[in-house]
């Protein structure tokens, strides 16, 4: 008997949860390119066919991965009667998930997975809107604005981290402007030192603050 045959797992012993966890490990270690059914089979000491029995396509696997990341983000979350604190908490949970699992977050945070954890996130966001005094269409529109703001920013940050920059570089804006004739870009030239110091976490905090201030104004007018 070959070594491969001795180590290969029994037929039917693979689960969806194991596959998703293995997919996350591979992406954490090697990025998006590692997410193939052949790599998953090797990681799980199984065959790609066994993976296909649980997920018919890569897109289906990504939906399950999106649900898994939502579960990570929401672990231990308890809603309160302070809508602003709840929305801040949910937002930073998504951000921390992107920091911890950047490649997976870049691919899946904006995925509409129609899953139980995704539904929990929708429910708790709409609950916060209701506590703020918003209902019906107004609440749904604000939910979408909030979700796009938070998940879009976290997903973009995950993509930047996954692109291969070091943590120190990725935290900063680090965009170098060196035109041949700086006088043609006076505002960028004047701001270039500050542009290099701003980091994405700071920008996200400001985005969140501005959105929640605007939401408070909307809620006060209801």
N, C-alpha and C positions, 0 to 999 in steps of 0.2 A: 504494500500500500504506500502511495506517495505521501510526502509531508502535507501537500495541499489537500489531499483527500482526508487525512487524519484531522486537519484543523477546520475543514469546512463544516459549518453548522448543519443541523438536521433540517430537512425540508419542512416548511410550515412553521418553523420556530421564530421567524422574523415578524416584528410588529411595526405598525405605523409610527409609534412613538420612538422606537429605536432608530428607525430610518431618519426621522426628522432630527433627532439629537445628533446622529452621525453627520447629517448634512450641515448642521450648525458647527460642529467641530471642524469639519473640513474647510468651511468658509472662514472660520475664525483663524485657522492656521495658514491657509493658502489663497484665500480670496474666492471670487466668483468662479474663476476658471476651474476650480476643484469640484464644482457641483455637477458631476456627471454620474449617470447610473452605473457605469463601470467602476468609477472610483468609490461609489457608495458600496457596491458589492464587495470590493476588496476590503474596505474599511470594516465591513460587517461580517467578513469571512463567509460571504454568500455569493450568489450569482446575480448579475444585473437583471436576469429574468425574475428572480425572487422580489426585487425591488419593484419591478413593473406590475407584479401581482397586487401591490398595494397602491401604487400611483401610476396611472396610465400615461402621464406626461410630466415633463419638467414643470409646466405651469401649475398642475395639480399639486405637485410637491411644494412649490413656492407658496401656494395658498395655505397649505398646512404649516409651512415655516412661518408665515405671517401670523397665523393663529398662535403658534408657539411663542413668538416674540411678544405678542400682545399679552400672553399669559405671564411671561417674565416681567413685563412692565407693570402689570396689575397685581402681582403677588403681594399680599399683605395690605392692599389698599382698602381703606374704610372711608366712605363718604361722611361728610359732616354737614352742619347747617351754615357753613361759611362758603358761599359759592366761589369767591375769588381764591381762597386758600385751596379749595378742591381742584379748580382748574389749573392753578400753579403746580400743585402736586402731580396731577396727571401729566402735565406738559414736561416737567423735569424727569418724570419716570421714562417717558419716551426718549428724551435726550440721553439719559444714562444708558438705556438699552442700545442706542446707536453708538455710544462710546465703547460699550462692552462687545458689541457684535456688529462692527461697521459694515462689512460686506453684505451680510444678511439684511441689515436695516436698510441699506441703500437700495436693495432689490425689492423689499417687501413692505416697508412701513406704509406706503401709499396704496398697497394692494387691498381691494375690497374682497375680503375672504369669505364673507357670509358665514362666519364661524361663531362659536359660543363666546370666545374671548373678545372678538371684535364687537359682538352684541353687548357685552358687559361694558366696554369702553363707550359705546354709543349711549347706553342707558345712563351711565354715571355722568357723562357730559350733559345730556339733556336734563338730568336731575339737577345739576348745578344751574343750568339755565332757568329751570323752574323755580329754584330757590331765589334766583335773582329777579324773578317776576316775569320771565319771558315764557310764552306758550305758543303752541300752534306753529304757523309758518315762520314767525319771527324767531322762535327758538331753533327751528330747523336750519334757517339761513345762518344764524349765529354759530350753530354747531358746525356747519360746513366751513365757515370762515376760520373758526378756531382750529378745526382739524387740519385744514390745508396749511394754515400758518405753522402749527406745531410740527406736524408730520413732514411737511415739505422741508422745513429747516433741519429737522433731525435726520431725515433721509439724505439731504445734501451734505450734511456734516459726515455722516457715515461713508458716503461716496468719497469724500476727500480723504478721510482716514484710510479707507481701503485702497486708495490709489498708490499707496506705498510710501508716503511721507512719514517722517518720524513724528512721534507724539508732540515734541517741542515745536517743530515746524508747523505741523497741522493745526496746532492750537492758535497760531497767529494768522493774521490776514496774509502776510508775506507775499505781497504782490509788488514786484519791482517795476518802477516806471523809469525808463532811461531813453527818452526820445533824443534824436539827433539835435533837435532844436527845442529845448525846454520852454522857451518863451511862447511857443504856440499852445502850450498847455499850462497856463499860469496857475490855475486852481489846483490841478493835480500836483504840480511842482511844489506849491506851497504846503500841500497836505501830505506829501509823501512820507515824511517821518512818522506822522500819526497813523497813516494807513498801515505802516509796517508793524505798529504796536497793537492795533485793534485785534481782538481774537473772536472766534466764532461764538464762544460761550457768552461773551459780553454782548455780542450782537443779538443772540437769541434772547438773553435776559431783557434787552431793550424792546425787542419785538413783542415779547410776551407782556411786558409792562404796558406798552402802548395799546395793545389790543384790549387788555383788561380794563384800562382806563376808558377806552372808547365804549366798551361793553357796559361799564358802570353808567356812563352818560345815557346810553340807549335805555338801560333798565330804569333809570330815574325818570325817564320821560313816559314810561308806560302807565 
